[in-house]
Amino acid sequence: MLDLSKLIRPGDGVLWGQATAEPQTLVEAFLAQRGAYSGASVFLGINYSGAVRAEHADRLRFTAYCGAGHNRRLIDAGLADVEPHPYSRFGDLIRTGRIRTDVVLVQVSPPDERGEHSLGLSAEYLVPALQQARVIIAEINDQVPWTHTERTLRSGDFSLSIQSSRAPATAAAAGPGDLERRIAAHAAPLIPDGATLEFGLGALPDAILAALSDRRDLGVHSGSLGDGIVDLMRSGVITNARKPIDPGKTIGGILLGSRKLFDFAHRNAALELRSADYTHAAGVLGRLPNFVAINSAVEVDLTGQVNAELANGAYVGAVGGALDFIRAANASPGGVSLVCLPSSVGTKASRIVARLSGPVATPRSEAGVFVTEHGRADLRGQPLRMRVARMLDIAHPMFRESLEREAHGLGLLRGC
């Protein structure tokens, strides 16, 4: 039987790979044996598998940087605290012990001919965590691809290792629908040949990527990589040929997709996973011209402020890396920040609002171009009244009149 009690101590800080990179067998054993190291703290990323449940908080303390996956229910129940940090700071937070990392549970690929295990599906904050950890416990999963990751591991790096054969945890993927394709049709014209792209998760980024099949020499430098890159790389649309750094290589921090993506990434030298110290660093991003950041939001206000964290009082998103990329895109010669979202939640509520219901993840000083199914609102260099007018134009028609009344009430249209 796998016994972790000899390696993990009460009060230790424990961290593991998120989402597709979760070492499921190790996590299940860690949770089952939690009585042996009561008081240990766990830092959670995206929680696809749902292994962590409310009952595990009897002996363990949880924090999470996001409400994605099954984290929302833990946060809503008060069983996990929120780490509201930008992705670019995770490395320093781990190195300074503010996010304590005594033990890392890591999922790795089988070794290559040199005896090196790849981190497989994620590098991001795992790389600094592995540098800090007293104990590294590995799950060697033969369903994990060998990818080119910033760090590889050898058997001597492991305090303990186990073998497994388990499909990586994934979220159910919904393909782009008509709404996403309509948004993508407004966003795609702003992406020129030779642009370097960053994009978030879900059907909307995939729809935008699918609308770029006629482009040439696109590049990718992103926190996450999804299925949408595969066909574009195979067809020669994404070549990374014009990037002044990492030419010829798609750069990301984590693979968040299906078996299609994992198989494509296996031993593919044109794709590389790097730590968040690299993917989100201002000094690195500042070297990318024509950088286009494509991100989403829970809601945006009429002046260009973005809430990416709270929806109806529930923590569903994250501070994440959006602001790191948005600032870089705004500063990039030829670059642009795109915040793309549906204009409404069906007929229930507008996602363009007069006043945000949650925290400001992106201030209006960083506002770029906002895109809905009704068009584009370019807020760059615009004063407040012009911003309000342009945002009203891309709001759902059902809500435009009420939004305009609210804008007058808040003094945003004074003099009009």
C-alpha positions in Angstrom: 0.0 0.0 0.0 1.2 3.5 -0.8 2.2 5.2 2.5 2.8 8.9 2.4 3.0 9.4 6.1 6.8 8.9 6.3 7.3 11.7 3.8 4.7 14.3 4.6 4.6 16.1 8.0 1.9 17.8 9.9 1.8 21.4 8.9 3.6 20.9 5.6 2.7 23.0 2.6 1.6 20.7 -0.3 1.1 21.5 -4.0 0.4 19.5 -7.1 -0.2 20.0 -10.8 -3.5 21.5 -11.7 -6.2 20.3 -14.1 -4.8 17.9 -16.7 -1.6 17.7 -14.7 -3.1 16.4 -11.5 -1.5 13.2 -10.3 -4.8 11.6 -9.5 -3.6 8.4 -7.8 -1.3 10.4 -5.5 -3.9 13.0 -4.7 -6.4 10.3 -3.8 -3.9 8.6 -1.5 -2.9 12.0 0.0 -6.5 12.8 0.9 -7.2 9.4 2.3 -4.2 9.5 4.6 -4.7 13.1 5.7 -5.0 12.1 9.4 -1.3 11.4 9.4 -0.4 15.0 8.6 -3.2 17.0 10.1 -2.8 20.7 9.6 -1.1 20.4 6.2 -2.0 23.2 3.8 -2.8 22.6 0.1 -2.5 25.1 -2.7 -5.1 24.3 -5.4 -5.1 25.2 -9.0 -7.9 24.3 -11.4 -9.7 21.2 -9.9 -11.1 19.2 -12.8 -11.2 15.8 -11.0 -13.2 16.8 -8.0 -11.0 14.6 -5.8 -10.9 17.4 -3.1 -14.2 17.5 -1.3 -15.7 19.3 1.7 -15.0 16.4 4.2 -11.2 16.7 3.5 -11.2 20.1 5.3 -11.5 18.3 8.6 -7.7 17.9 8.7 -6.4 19.9 5.8 -6.4 23.7 5.0 -7.0 24.7 1.4 -6.3 27.8 -0.6 -7.0 28.3 -4.4 -6.0 30.8 -6.9 -9.3 30.3 -8.9 -12.9 29.1 -8.7 -12.6 26.9 -11.7 -13.6 23.3 -11.8 -14.8 22.0 -8.4 -13.1 24.8 -6.4 -16.1 27.0 -6.5 -18.1 24.8 -4.1 -15.1 24.7 -1.6 -14.8 28.5 -1.7 -18.6 29.1 -1.4 -18.6 26.8 1.6 -15.8 28.7 3.3 -13.5 25.7 3.1 -10.9 27.2 0.8 -9.5 30.7 0.9 -8.7 32.6 -2.3 -5.1 33.6 -3.4 -5.8 36.7 -5.5 -2.4 36.9 -7.2 -1.4 37.5 -10.8 0.2 34.5 -12.5 3.5 36.4 -13.0 4.0 36.5 -9.2 3.5 32.8 -8.4 7.2 31.9 -8.8 8.3 34.6 -6.3 5.4 33.7 -3.9 6.6 30.1 -3.9 10.3 30.9 -3.6 9.7 33.3 -0.7 7.5 30.8 1.1 4.4 32.9 1.0 2.9 29.9 -0.8 4.5 27.2 1.3 5.8 24.3 -0.8 7.4 21.5 1.3 5.9 18.7 -0.7 5.1 18.5 -4.5 3.0 15.7 -5.9 3.8 15.6 -9.6 2.5 13.7 -12.6 5.3 12.9 -15.1 5.7 11.0 -18.4 7.6 7.7 -18.7 11.3 8.4 -19.1 12.9 8.9 -22.5 16.0 7.1 -23.8 18.1 9.4 -21.6 16.2 8.5 -18.5 14.5 11.9 -18.3 10.9 12.3 -17.2 9.0 15.2 -18.8 6.5 17.2 -16.7 4.2 16.3 -19.6 1.2 18.5 -19.3 2.2 21.5 -17.2 5.3 23.5 -16.2 3.9 26.9 -15.0 4.2 27.1 -11.2 5.4 23.5 -10.9 8.9 24.5 -11.9 9.6 26.9 -9.0 7.7 24.5 -6.7 10.0 21.6 -7.6 13.0 23.8 -6.9 11.7 24.6 -3.4 10.3 21.3 -2.3 11.8 19.1 0.4 10.0 16.1 -1.0 9.0 15.3 -4.6 6.6 12.4 -5.0 6.0 11.3 -8.6 3.2 9.5 -10.4 4.7 8.1 -13.6 1.7 7.9 -15.9 2.0 6.1 -19.2 -0.9 8.1 -20.6 1.0 11.4 -20.2 2.9 12.6 -23.3 6.7 13.3 -23.2 6.8 17.0 -24.0 9.6 19.6 -24.1 9.3 21.1 -20.7 11.5 23.7 -19.0 12.6 21.1 -16.5 12.9 17.4 -16.7 13.3 15.0 -13.8 15.2 11.8 -13.1 14.4 8.9 -10.8 17.0 10.3 -8.3 14.9 13.4 -7.9 12.0 11.5 -6.4 11.6 10.7 -2.8 9.0 8.2 -3.9 7.5 7.2 -7.2 4.6 5.0 -8.4 3.5 3.8 -11.8 0.0 4.4 -13.2 -2.0 4.3 -16.4 -4.8 6.9 -16.1 -6.4 9.3 -18.5 -5.6 12.8 -17.4 -8.4 14.7 -15.8 -10.2 17.0 -18.2 -13.2 19.3 -18.3 -16.1 18.4 -20.6 -15.3 20.4 -23.8 -18.2 22.1 -25.5 -17.5 23.0 -29.1 -18.1 26.5 -30.4 -21.7 27.3 -31.1 -23.3 30.0 -33.2 -22.8 32.7 -30.5 -19.1 32.0 -30.2 -18.7 32.0 -34.0 -20.4 35.4 -34.2 -18.1 36.9 -31.6 -15.1 35.3 -33.4 -16.2 36.9 -36.6 -15.8 40.4 -35.0 -12.5 39.5 -33.3 -10.6 37.8 -36.1 -10.2 40.9 -38.3 -8.0 42.5 -35.6 -5.5 39.6 -35.8 -3.0 40.2 -38.6 -0.5 37.9 -40.3 2.5 37.5 -38.1 0.8 38.3 -34.8 1.7 36.4 -31.7 -1.3 35.2 -29.7 -2.3 34.6 -26.1 -5.6 33.1 -25.3 -7.6 31.8 -22.5 -9.8 28.7 -22.1 -13.0 27.4 -23.6 -15.1 27.4 -26.7 -14.7 31.1 -27.5 -10.9 31.1 -27.9 -11.2 27.9 -30.0 -13.8 29.7 -32.2 -11.5 32.6 -32.7 -8.6 30.3 -33.6 -10.8 28.5 -36.1 -11.5 31.8 -37.8 -7.8 32.4 -38.5 -7.3 29.6 -41.1 -6.3 32.2 -43.8 -3.6 33.8 -41.8 0.1 33.4 -42.2 3.0 32.9 -39.7 1.0 33.3 -36.5 2.9 32.8 -33.3 1.7 31.6 -29.9 3.0 32.7 -26.4 0.3 31.8 -23.9 -0.4 30.6 -20.4 -2.6 27.7 -21.6 -2.7 25.8 -24.9 -5.9 24.1 -26.1 -7.0 21.9 -28.9 -7.5 24.9 -31.2 -3.8 25.2 -31.9 -3.4 21.7 -33.4 -5.0 22.2 -36.8 -3.4 25.6 -37.2 0.0 24.2 -36.5 -0.5 21.2 -38.8 -1.7 23.5 -41.6 1.1 25.9 -41.3 -0.9 28.9 -40.1 0.9 28.9 -36.7 4.6 28.7 -37.5 6.1 31.1 -34.9 8.4 32.2 -37.7 8.2 35.9 -37.1 8.7 35.8 -33.3 12.0 37.5 -32.3 12.2 35.1 -29.3 11.5 31.4 -29.4 11.3 31.3 -33.2 9.6 28.2 -34.5 8.2 27.3 -31.1 4.7 27.5 -29.6 5.2 28.5 -26.0 2.7 27.8 -23.2 2.5 26.8 -19.6 -0.1 24.0 -19.5 -1.9 21.8 -22.0 -5.7 22.1 -21.4 -7.3 20.0 -24.0 -8.1 16.5 -25.2 -6.2 13.5 -26.3 -5.9 15.2 -29.7 -3.7 17.9 -28.1 -1.7 15.5 -25.9 -0.8 13.2 -28.9 0.1 16.2 -31.0 2.4 17.6 -28.3 4.2 14.2 -27.7 7.9 14.6 -28.6 6.9 17.7 -30.7 9.9 20.0 -30.7 7.8 22.8 -32.1 5.9 23.1 -28.8 7.4 23.9 -25.4 6.0 24.3 -21.9 7.7 26.9 -19.7 7.2 28.2 -16.2 5.0 31.2 -15.3 8.3 33.0 -14.6 8.8 33.0 -18.4 5.3 32.8 -20.0 3.9 35.8 -17.9 7.1 37.8 -17.3 6.9 41.5 -18.4 10.5 41.4 -19.6 9.7 38.5 -21.9 6.4 39.7 -23.1 7.9 43.1 -23.9 10.0 41.5 -26.6 7.0 40.4 -28.6 5.7 42.8 -31.3 2.2 42.4 -32.7 1.2 40.7 -29.5 -2.6 40.0 -29.4 -4.0 39.1 -26.0 -7.4 37.3 -26.2 -9.2 37.1 -22.9 -12.7 36.8 -21.5 -14.6 38.3 -18.6 -17.5 37.6 -16.2 -18.7 41.2 -16.9 -17.4 44.5 -18.1 -18.6 48.0 -17.3 -19.3 50.9 -19.6 -15.9 52.5 -19.0 -13.8 49.4 -19.7 -13.3 47.9 -16.3 -13.3 44.1 -16.1 -14.5 41.7 -13.5 -13.0 38.2 -14.1 -13.6 36.8 -10.6 -17.1 36.9 -9.2 -20.5 36.1 -10.6 -23.6 36.5 -8.5 -21.4 36.6 -5.4 -19.7 33.3 -6.2 -16.0 33.0 -6.9 -15.9 31.5 -10.4 -12.8 33.0 -12.0 -9.4 34.3 -11.0 -7.0 37.2 -11.1 -5.0 34.8 -13.2 -2.7 36.0 -16.0 -5.0 38.2 -18.0 -3.7 41.5 -16.7 -0.1 40.4 -17.3 -1.0 39.7 -21.0 -3.3 42.7 -21.4 -0.6 45.1 -20.3 1.9 43.5 -22.6 -0.5 43.7 -25.6 -1.2 47.3 -24.9 2.5 48.1 -24.9 3.4 45.9 -27.8 4.1 47.7 -31.2 1.2 46.6 -33.4 -0.4 44.7 -30.5 -3.9 44.8 -29.1 -5.9 43.5 -26.1 -9.2 41.8 -27.0 -11.7 41.1 -24.2 -14.3 38.8 -25.8 -17.6 37.8 -24.2 -21.3 37.3 -24.9 -23.3 40.5 -24.4 -25.8 38.8 -22.1 -26.7 35.8 -20.0 -29.6 34.8 -22.3 -32.5 37.2 -21.6 -31.7 37.3 -17.9 -29.0 39.9 -17.5 -26.5 42.0 -19.5 -22.8 41.2 -19.1 -22.1 44.8 -20.0 -23.0 46.7 -16.9 -23.0 50.3 -15.6 -21.3 49.2 -12.3 -19.4 46.0 -11.7 -20.8 43.5 -9.2 -17.3 42.1 -8.4 -13.7 43.3 -8.0 -11.8 45.1 -10.8 -9.4 42.5 -12.3 -8.4 44.9 -15.1 -8.7 48.6 -14.6 -10.1 50.9 -17.3 -6.7 52.4 -17.7 -5.8 49.1 -19.5 -8.9 49.0 -21.7 -8.3 47.8 -25.2 -11.0 46.4 -27.6 -14.1 44.7 -26.3 -15.9 42.2 -28.5 -19.4 40.8 -28.3 -21.7 39.2 -30.9 -22.9 42.7 -31.7 -19.6 44.1 -32.7 -16.4 45.8 -31.4 -15.8 48.7 -29.0 -12.3 50.1 -29.3 -11.7 52.1 -26.1 -8.1 52.8 -26.7 -7.3 56.5 -26.1 -11.0 57.3 -25.6 -12.6 59.6 -22.9 -15.3 58.3 -20.7 -18.3 59.5 -22.7 -17.1 58.0 -25.9 -16.3 54.8 -24.1 -19.9 54.6 -22.8 -21.3 55.2 -26.2 -19.2 52.5 -27.9 -19.9 50.0 -25.2 -23.7 50.6 -25.5 -23.3 49.8 -29.2 -22.1 46.3 -28.5 -24.5 45.6 -25.6 -27.5 43.4 -26.2 -30.3 45.5 -27.7 -32.6 44.4 -24.9 -30.5 46.1 -22.3 -29.2 49.2 -24.1 -31.9 51.6 -22.9 -31.7 50.6 -19.3 -27.9 50.8 -19.4 -28.0 54.3 -20.8 -30.3 55.4 -18.0 -27.9 54.0 -15.5 -25.0 55.7 -17.1 -26.8 59.0 -16.9 -27.6 58.3 -13.2 -23.9 57.7 -12.5 -22.9 60.9 -14.3 -21.1 59.0 -17.1 -23.0 60.9 -19.8 -23.0 64.3 -18.1 -23.5 67.0 -20.7 -25.0 64.6 -23.3 
